Amino acid sequence: MKIVALEPYALDILTSFGAGLNIVGSAHQVETPPNGAHVMLLTNEQHQESPYSESDARRLVQGITSKSLDLNKLKRVEPDIIFAAIRELDSVGFITWAQDYLRRELGREVKIKDISVNSLEAVYQVIQELGAFAGNRTEARKLASHIKAQLMYWADSFFDRCRGKQVVVLSQVDPISIEGRWFTDLIRMFGGKALDQMLERKHLGLTWSDVVAARADVIIVAPENGTINQSVELLPLLQALPGWDDLPAVKRGEVIFAPGVDLYRPGPRFLKGAAIVASAMAGLDSGYITDRDEYFRVRYLELHRHRFL
């Protein structure tokens, strides 16, 4: 069975449960491909001419990935199944249309499976579904149960320290991108409030003015797939934003810079990212429930250095 996994966490889960050698394509560069596996990167840096109907091709690509997917490469790897986080609201209707479209264009049956993770419950479910697909249902169930139990333990241990804190996770700074998805459930589980929960705007775009209006107590800056150094380098951009100096998180030194490589990956590495969120909310030092130097907390003088120079 030839697999295309368009989300990094699908690659993680399938590989960890023994199906890595079946993955033939991805929309993301594979960090550590399984021995003997060749995973084709299915994206282009620049737009190229497509032999497909433009409107249908655009709908397919925008519906299954945020990347610039090359349909010629997708055709070349001849997938049997595509795991994707479907971006259209009517995911069932979109999958029916997309499978029919691919059948006509590729001349073969291709199954599409929605692995969207917009809640904590969906995280557990996707781990178990992909683990079962890989033929390792029992271990996948154990992993999901372990993650759930660890999160509950942290929630019980740090609830009083996190209670009522208003938390914002930034996955991008220029332009601003504010994370919701399972982070809302995670932050609420630890006793805090996420921005989309505070404003009751789960399905609407959130902006920097919303962050300022919500008076965020904790800000986690973690560019997706970025390193901790790349995260810290975003500080000057943040300091230039209107209202930055007046935010409670800035005044109290509760701005956390973290690597994004683990934070957005439900699966075997999920707890590494969740530990950063719990630590940031509880005011814990790096190394307490995370690896040492896993994140960087910028203190008051560092946040306000530009005022004194």
C-alpha positions in Angstrom: 0.0 0.0 0.0 1.5 3.4 -1.1 0.8 6.2 1.4 1.0 10.0 1.0 1.1 11.7 4.4 0.5 15.4 3.9 0.8 16.4 7.6 4.1 16.0 9.6 2.3 14.3 12.5 1.0 11.6 10.1 4.6 10.9 9.1 5.6 10.6 12.8 2.8 8.3 13.8 2.9 6.0 10.8 6.7 5.7 11.0 6.7 5.0 14.8 4.1 2.2 14.3 6.0 0.5 11.5 4.4 1.8 8.3 7.2 4.3 7.4 8.4 2.2 4.4 5.0 2.5 2.8 5.1 6.3 2.7 5.9 7.5 -0.8 5.1 11.2 -0.6 4.7 14.2 1.8 4.1 17.9 1.7 6.9 18.3 4.2 10.6 17.5 4.2 11.1 14.2 6.1 13.5 14.7 9.0 14.5 11.1 9.5 13.1 8.8 6.9 13.0 5.1 7.8 16.0 3.0 6.5 15.5 2.2 2.8 12.5 4.6 2.4 12.4 7.3 -0.2 9.7 9.9 0.5 9.2 12.4 -2.4 8.6 16.0 -1.4 5.4 16.8 -3.3 5.6 20.6 -3.2 7.0 23.3 -5.4 8.7 26.5 -4.2 7.1 28.3 -7.2 3.9 27.9 -9.1 4.2 25.7 -12.2 1.8 25.1 -15.1 -0.6 22.3 -14.3 -2.2 19.9 -16.9 -5.4 19.8 -14.7 -8.5 22.0 -14.8 -7.3 25.1 -12.9 -10.4 25.6 -10.7 -10.6 21.9 -9.7 -6.9 21.6 -9.2 -6.9 24.7 -6.9 -9.8 23.3 -4.9 -8.1 20.0 -4.4 -4.8 21.5 -3.3 -6.4 24.1 -1.0 -8.6 21.4 0.5 -5.9 18.9 1.5 -2.8 21.0 2.3 -1.6 24.6 3.0 1.4 23.8 0.9 2.0 24.4 -2.8 1.3 20.8 -3.8 2.5 19.6 -7.2 -0.2 17.4 -8.7 2.3 16.0 -11.3 4.5 14.7 -8.5 1.4 13.3 -6.7 0.5 11.4 -9.9 4.0 10.1 -10.2 4.1 8.4 -6.7 0.8 6.6 -7.5 -0.7 6.7 -4.0 -3.3 4.3 -2.8 -4.3 6.5 0.2 -3.8 10.1 1.2 -3.8 11.2 4.8 -4.7 14.9 5.0 -6.2 17.5 7.3 -9.2 18.6 5.2 -9.7 22.3 5.2 -13.2 22.6 3.8 -16.0 22.7 6.3 -17.9 19.9 4.6 -15.1 17.4 4.8 -17.3 14.4 3.8 -18.6 16.2 0.7 -15.1 17.4 -0.2 -13.6 13.9 0.1 -16.3 12.4 -2.1 -15.6 15.0 -4.8 -11.8 14.8 -4.4 -11.7 11.0 -4.7 -13.8 11.2 -7.9 -11.6 13.9 -9.3 -8.4 11.9 -8.6 -10.0 8.8 -10.1 -10.5 10.7 -13.3 -7.2 12.4 -13.4 -4.9 9.6 -12.1 -6.9 6.7 -13.7 -7.0 4.8 -10.4 -8.8 4.7 -7.1 -7.2 6.8 -4.4 -8.7 6.9 -0.9 -8.5 10.2 1.1 -8.6 10.1 4.9 -9.3 13.2 7.0 -6.8 13.4 9.9 -7.7 16.9 11.2 -6.9 17.5 14.8 -8.9 20.4 16.1 -9.3 19.1 19.6 -7.5 17.0 22.2 -10.0 14.2 21.6 -9.2 14.3 17.9 -5.5 14.0 18.8 -6.1 10.7 20.7 -8.4 9.5 17.9 -5.9 10.2 15.1 -3.1 8.4 17.0 -5.3 5.3 17.4 -6.6 5.4 13.8 -3.2 5.7 12.2 -1.7 3.2 14.5 -4.5 0.7 13.6 -3.9 1.4 9.9 -0.2 0.6 10.5 -1.2 -2.7 12.1 -0.3 -1.7 15.6 -3.6 -1.0 17.2 -2.6 -2.0 20.8 0.5 0.1 20.9 -1.3 3.1 19.5 -4.0 2.8 22.1 -1.3 2.7 24.8 0.3 5.8 23.4 -3.0 7.7 23.4 -3.8 6.6 26.9 -0.3 7.5 28.1 -0.6 11.0 26.7 -4.0 11.5 28.2 -2.8 10.3 31.6 0.2 12.5 31.6 -1.8 15.6 30.7 -4.3 14.9 33.5 -1.4 14.5 35.9 0.1 17.9 34.9 -3.4 19.5 35.1 -3.9 18.2 38.6 -0.4 19.2 39.7 -0.3 22.8 38.2 -4.0 23.8 38.1 -3.7 26.4 40.9 -0.6 27.9 39.2 -2.4 28.1 35.8 -5.9 29.0 36.9 -7.5 31.9 35.0 -4.4 32.8 33.0 -5.1 34.1 29.5 -2.8 32.4 27.0 -1.8 33.1 23.4 0.3 30.8 21.2 1.9 32.5 18.2 2.9 30.1 15.3 3.9 33.1 13.1 4.7 36.7 13.7 4.8 38.4 10.3 2.0 38.1 9.6 0.5 37.2 13.0 -0.9 33.7 13.2 -2.6 32.7 16.5 -3.1 29.0 17.2 -6.4 27.5 18.3 -7.1 23.8 17.4 -6.2 21.5 20.3 -4.4 24.2 22.1 -7.7 25.6 23.3 -8.5 22.3 25.0 -5.0 21.9 26.4 -4.9 25.4 27.9 -8.4 25.0 29.4 -7.4 21.6 30.8 -4.6 23.3 32.7 -7.0 25.9 34.1 -6.4 28.8 31.6 -8.2 30.4 28.8 -7.1 30.5 25.1 -7.7 33.5 23.0 -10.4 31.9 20.8 -12.2 30.7 23.9 -12.0 34.2 25.5 -13.5 35.9 22.5 -15.8 33.0 21.5 -14.6 33.2 17.9 -13.5 29.7 17.1 -14.2 30.0 13.4 -13.2 33.6 12.8 -9.7 35.0 12.2 -7.9 36.3 15.2 -5.6 39.4 15.0 -3.0 41.1 17.1 -5.6 43.7 18.2 -7.5 40.7 19.7 -4.3 39.7 21.7 -4.0 43.3 23.0 -7.7 43.5 23.8 -7.7 40.2 25.7 -4.8 41.3 27.9 -2.8 38.1 27.5 -1.1 36.9 30.7 1.2 34.4 28.9 2.5 34.5 25.3 4.2 31.5 23.7 6.1 32.3 20.6 6.9 29.2 18.6 7.2 29.5 14.8 6.1 26.3 13.2 9.1 24.1 12.4 11.4 26.8 13.8 14.2 26.4 16.2 14.4 28.2 19.6 17.0 30.7 18.1 14.6 31.5 15.3 11.9 32.1 17.8 14.0 34.5 19.9 14.9 36.4 16.8 11.3 37.4 16.4 11.4 39.6 19.6 12.2 42.9 17.7 9.2 42.3 15.5 7.0 41.8 18.5 8.3 44.9 20.3 7.3 47.0 17.3 3.7 45.9 17.5 1.1 48.4 18.9 0.3 47.7 22.6 3.2 45.3 23.1 4.6 47.1 26.2 1.3 47.2 27.9 0.5 43.5 27.8 0.4 41.8 31.2 2.6 39.0 29.8 5.3 41.5 28.8 5.1 43.5 32.1 5.5 40.3 34.1 8.1 38.6 32.0 5.8 35.8 30.9 6.8 35.7 27.2 8.1 32.3 26.3 10.2 31.5 23.1 10.1 27.9 22.1 11.0 25.7 19.1 7.9 25.0 17.0 9.2 21.6 15.7 7.5 19.7 18.5 4.7 22.0 19.5 2.4 21.2 16.6 3.0 17.5 16.2 0.4 15.2 17.9 1.8 11.7 18.1 5.0 10.4 19.7 6.4 13.8 20.3 3.2 15.4 21.5 4.1 15.5 25.2 7.3 17.5 24.5 5.2 20.3 23.1 2.5 20.0 25.8 5.1 20.2 28.5 6.2 23.6 27.1 2.7 24.8 27.3 2.2 23.5 30.9 5.5 25.0 32.0 4.8 28.4 30.4 1.4 28.6 32.1 2.7 27.4 35.5 5.8 29.6 35.5 8.1 26.6 35.6 11.8 26.7 34.7 13.0 24.8 31.7 14.1 21.4 32.8 11.4 20.8 35.4 9.0 18.8 33.2 10.8 19.6 29.9 14.3 18.9 28.7 16.8 21.4 29.9 16.9 24.6 27.8 13.8 23.4 25.9 12.4 27.0 25.9 13.5 30.5 26.8 11.6 32.8 29.2 12.4 36.5 28.4 12.5 38.4 31.7 11.4 42.0 32.3 14.7 43.8 31.6 15.2 41.9 28.4 11.7 42.7 27.2 12.1 46.3 28.0 15.8 46.8 27.1 14.8 48.9 24.1 13.3 51.5 26.6 16.6 52.0 28.4 19.1 52.1 25.5 
